């Protein structure tokens, strides 16, 4: 029960990204960026200053900077600490009580701290759409594409992509702006999204398409 200690592994390279079944392209007036659960409690499970977390954070920051420059909404999800068992539900059976409410646990990692114009959603389940107003936030802004980054790839990130797809949002799963428990699980998540519910893509490719 609880989080594992995560060892270092290399993020996927271009030749390791599976071909997606869809040919979607991100568009400036349709896309939003989700920075998923990049809280200290989750980030500290990784080997500090090593791959995958260090380059993933760097790539998330590149995505955020480009989105800010282009007027693309940036949205954060963050779980609350000391959740009431009635709110935490069955997650307690898998993960235990979860994080505390102090900033060392619940705070968003300092290098990715949200700016004043960025949106932070309180998240209660694996998918960032469940029990949040993420869908409303996207709809009222006319956004039907969701760029997904953060942790953990095979849990909340993958299920957010699947949930978004079933709500007719186009997920872009940024394989080198994600991190996971292991390279095996990371690859599984990227492959699943590419084959079933979205577009697997690298940061450089996505940024290039947004610029174009």
N, C-alpha and C positions, 0 to 999 in steps of 0.2 A: 504494500500500500504506500502511496506517496510517489514522488518523482524519483527516477533513477539518477545516478551521477552519470553524465553523458561524456563519453570520450570524444576525442578529436576525430573528424573525418573530412575528406575533401568534398566540396560542393560539386554538383554535376557540371561537366563541361559541355560545350556546344554539341559535340558528337554523341553525347550520352542522353540528350533530351529526346524522348519519343515523339514521333510525328503525331500531331493532333488530328482528330477526325474532322474538325471544323477549320475553316479558313478565315476566322474572324480577325479583324484588325482593330486595334484600339483607336478611338477617335476622340479628339479634344473635347467636343461638346457632348459626348456620351459617357465618358469614363469618370470613375472616382477611385481613389486609392484607399484601401483598408490596411492599416497597420495593426495586426492581430495579436493582442495579448502580450505585447513586449514589456512585461512587468518584471521587476527585479526578482521576484520569487521564481519565475520561469527561466529568466536569463541566467541566473546564478547556478542553475543545474549544469551548465556547459563548462568546459575547460576554458578559463578566461584567456582572451587575446589569441585564440586559436580558431581554426576552421572547425565547425561551420559558422559559429556565432559571430566571429569578428568580421569576416567578409559579408555575411548576411546583413549585419547592421550597416556596414558601409554601403551596400547596395540599396537598402531601404532608405538611407539618407539621400542617395542619388535620386531615387524615385520621388521622394518627398520634395526635394529641391526643384526638380523639373515640374512636378505638379503645381507647386506654389507659383512658379514662374509662368505657367500656362493657364492658371486659373482653374485647375482641376481640383475638386474638393478632396480634402484629406481627412479621413475618419479613423479614429482609434477605437479599438475595443479594449476594455479593462474589466477584470473580475473584481468584485468587492471582497474585502477581507472579513473574517469572522462571520461567515454567512449563517443565518439561522438554518437549522436542519430542514425546516419546511421549504426554504428556498433552494437549498443545495440538493435536496432530493436524493435520487439514486447515485449521484456522483460520489456521495460519501462512501458507498459500498466499494467503489473502485479506487478512489484517491484519498479517502480520509477526509478530515475537516477542511483541508485546503490552507490557504495563506492567512496570515494575520493582517490587521488593518493598518499597521504602521507603514511608513513610506519605504522602509527597507524590504518589505514584502510587496505591498500593493502599488507602490509608485511605479510609473513608467520609467524605463531605463533612461538615465539622464541624457545620453547622447541622442535620444530620440524624443525628448520632451516636446509635447505639443505646443504650438504657438497659440496666440489669442484667438485666431480666426479658425482654428481647427476643432473638429467635433470629437468629443470623447463619449462613447456609449458604454453604459454599464451592462455587462454581459453575464448571463446566468447559466448557459448551456454550451455544449460544444460549438454549435452553429451560432454565428454572430447575428443571425436573423431571429433566433428563438427568444421570445420574451424581451425584445428590444424594438426600437422604432427605426432600425436600419432601413427597412424597405421604404418607410415613409420618407426618411431623409433623402434617399436616392430618388424616389418618385417626384417629390416636390422640386427637385433640382433638375429634373428631366434626364436623369442618368440611368442607363440600362446596361452599363458595362462596369464590372468590379475587378480592379487590380488587387490581387491578394498577396500579402507579404506577412512575415512574422513567424510565430511558433504556436503549436507544433504542427509540422506539415501534415502528418497522418491523422491528427485528431481534429482540432477546431478548424484549421485552415482547409483541409479537404472537405469536411462536412459543411462548412460555409459555402464552398464552391458548389457542392451538390445541392444544397438548399437554395442557393441563389439561382442555379440553373432551373430548378423546378418552379421558380417564381418568374422565369423568363428574363433573368439577368444573364449577361454573357460573362463568365468568369475568366480572368487571365491569371494563371497560377505561375508566379515568377519563381522559377526553380532555384535560382541563386540568391533570392531574397527571402528564403525560408530556411528553417533549421528544425531538426527533429532528434529523436532518441538515438537514431543510428542511420547510416547511409542506406541500409536495406529498407527501412521504413520510409525514409525520405523518397527513395526511388519508387517505392510502391505507391505513395501518394501522388507523385507526379504522373506516373503511368496511368493510375486510375482516372485522374482528372482529364488527361489527354485523350483517353479512350472512351470516357463516359459522360463528361459534363462540362468540358471547358477547353481552354487553349493553354498548353504548357509552353512557357517562353522564358528567355533569359533577359536580364536587366538591360544589357546593351541593345538587344533586338527591340525590346519594347520602347526604350527611350528613342531609338532611331525612328521607329514608326510614328511615335508621337511628334517628333520634330518634323517628319515629312508631311 
